[in-house]
Amino acid sequence: MKRIYSIIVVSLLLASLGIYNYIDGRKSEAMLSNGGVSLQDFKPKAGQLSPTQQLPDINDQMISFGSAQPKLQLINFWASWCGPCELEAPDLQKIHEKYSDSLVLYGVNATNDDRERQARQFVEDQGFTFDILFDREGDITNLYKVGTFPTSFLVDRDGVIRERINGVITLEQWERIIEQYM
């Protein structure tokens, strides 16, 4: 009798797991197709088409980024506790001010690994005037396979990633890279 109950319990557990995986897989499939770009196959490196993503900005307005747009896009992943992010912050603001006619800068805070209150204070302290987005769940940070901060992506007008920069580079290096794709 105990054996029959054990078999029934194991069978129910396996069936439940199968149903969960099926439902979870269907949710993933619904999110995986994005303008012809399969997020499952997305490899965030130069030459790869970047899918359209949406995140809330500092005012909780949804902002789309990543795919084809009229301007170059610089997508910078950062965290308020990150020392190198603080070092590069003034250069990012200068880039925004200098290239705003031809480049859109998105500062994506890895809010899942940060505290939003501290991130907002960081933005205020740095005087950022470009779009700041909050990745509260960490999905976009994970999608772009960001493991270190800062990590930046330069996306051209066709939505193709042209550069992936891990870490801090000088303002002069940024200018050289940006001007190459203008």
QUIDA-V509168 format. One record per pair of residues at least 12 apart in sequence whose C-alpha atoms are under 6 Angstrom apart, sorted by the first residue. I is the first residue (numbers start at 1). J is the second residue. Records with the same first field share a line. If there is no record, write none. Layout:
I=J + J
//
This chain:
37=51
44=144
46=161 + 162 + 163
47=160 + 161 + 162
48=160 + 161
49=159 + 160
50=66 + 67 + 159 + 160
51=66 + 67
52=65 + 66 + 67
53=65
55=133
56=133 + 134
57=132 + 133
58=132
67=159
68=157 + 158 + 159
69=157
70=157
71=102 + 103 + 157
72=103 + 155 + 156 + 157
73=103 + 104 + 105 + 154 + 155
74=105 + 153 + 154
75=106 + 152 + 153
76=107 + 108 + 151 + 152
77=108 + 109 + 150 + 151
78=109 + 149 + 150
79=109 + 110
80=119 + 122
85=150
91=171
106=131 + 132
107=132 + 133
108=132 + 133 + 134
109=134 + 135
110=135
111=134 + 135 + 136
112=136 + 137 + 138
150=167
151=165 + 166 + 167
152=164 + 165
//
